[in-house]
Amino acid sequence: MAPGVWKTVIGKTDTFKPADLAAEKPKVDALKAMPEQKFPLDLNECKGYVFDGKAVVRLPFGKKERMYGLGLQFHNLNRQGKVYHLRTDWFHGGEERTHAPVPFYVSSEGYGVLINTSRLASFYAGTAHGFDDEGRPAQIDRTAGRGWRAKSRSSTWKLR
């Protein structure tokens, strides 16, 4: 779209999108005046597909990387290691709930991601292991095995 701004569409585009309501339109001319930027992620590790009628996005997530955003939530700023279901919710007692959901996050690696959808969205922030994930823990019997972790860190984040 402009230097440092990329866009992709996965599945069918929503008729109503939150960015359509922005009071200010993006200043594309100012962005075009900026120097060209390299895409911040490894494209070979970025995946998008439609499964069971839902768009799924998988993006790489570095071992020391942190994720900030996803709306107003009072318990912490770093979203890494949890699942966030972005639904408007008045409840203030749960860590994964928010009453001001925003499908946007900023990475400690210097990039941001906006999922421009009005649909319910779930972010698996470094918690979703895919079958092809290199960092996926070994499969063990949790009833008899030792050394297993109920919540191991994933090398990807996933949006569903």
N, C-alpha and C positions, 0 to 999 in steps of 0.2 A: 504494500500500500504506500509506504514511504520509508526512508531510511530508518531502520530500527523498529519498524512495525510490519508484522506479517499477519496474514489472515488465511484461514482454511474453513471449509464447511464439511461437516460430517453428517450424513443423513439428510433428511428433509428440513429445510429452513423454516423456523417458526414465523408465523404471520406477525406476531407481536414480539419485539425484542427490546430489552431494557435500554440499550444504547440509542434506540430510536427516540426515546423520551428526553435525551440530554438537552438542556437549555442551550448549550453552546455546541456547535458543530466542531469537529476536530480541525485544528489549524494546519491543514495538509501542506499549504505553501511554506509555512515555517519549518515543518518537518522535512520537506524536500530540500531545504537549504542546509540541512545538517549533513555531515559526511556519511558515506555508506557504512553500514554496520554488518557484521557477520552474524548469522543466525546463532543464538546463544546455546542451542542444544544440539546433540548429535542426531541428525535426521534419521539415521538407521535405527535409533532407539525410540523414536516417536511413532506411536501407532494410534489409529483411529478407525473405528468400525461400528456397524450397527448390529446389535444383538438383542433379540427378543423385543424389537421395536424401540430400543433405547440406544442413543449414541454413547459410545464408550471411548474415552481418550486415555492413553497411557503415555506418560512422559518420564524421562530419566530423572532420578533424584539422587544427588551426590551424598556420600557418607557424612560429610560435615555440613551439608546444605540445610538451611532452615526455611520455613514457609510462614509468611505473615499475611493476615488479611481474612477474607471470607466473611466479613461483617462484624458487627458488634457482639462481643462475647467477653464476659468479665473475668474469666479464670486465668487466662494466659495470653501472651501475644504469639508465641511460636506454635504453629499448628501441626508441626511434624509429629508423627506417631499416633495420630488419632483419626477417627472417621467423623466427618461433619456432614449432616443431612441438612441442607439449606432449605428450611421451611420457616415461615414466620411463626414464632412461638413466644408467648408471653412468659413462659416458665424460666425462672432464673437459677434453678438449682442444679442443672445438669451441665457438665462441661462441653458436651457436643451440641448444645442447643443455643439458639440465638433468636432475638426478636428483631433483628435488623440484618437479614442475610444478604450478602453481596457475593456473586460468583466471580470474584477477582482476588488474586493473591500476588504477592511480591516475594521473590526468592532472594535469599542472602547472596546469591550469585549475580545479582544485578539485573534481573529481568522480571517482567510481570506477565500474568496470563489473565485474560478476561474471557469467560465463557458467556457469550452473549445469548442467553436463553431465558425465557420466562417459565420454563418447566422446573419441576422439582429436581434438584441436583444433589448428588452425594460425592464428597471428596474423600478419597482414601489417601491420606497424606503420609506416604512412606509406610503403609501398612498392607498393601495388596501385593501378594506374591503371585506372579504368573508362572505357568509351567516352564516358560523359557527364560525365567529370571536367573541370572548367574548367582545372585546372592541368596537364592532360595534355600532355606534350611533343609537338611536331610530329613527324609521321612522316617519317623520312629514311632514306636508304640508308646503313647503317652500314659498308658495305664501301668506299664512295667519299666519303660525306658527312663534313663536318668539324663539330666542335662538339657532337657527340652525347655523352651521358653514359650509361654502362652502368647507372647506378643513380640515377634522378632522384627527388626527393621528391614524394610523393603528398599530396593534400589530404584523403585518407581513410585509415582503417585498416579492415582487413577480417578477419573471422574465418571460417574454413571448417572 
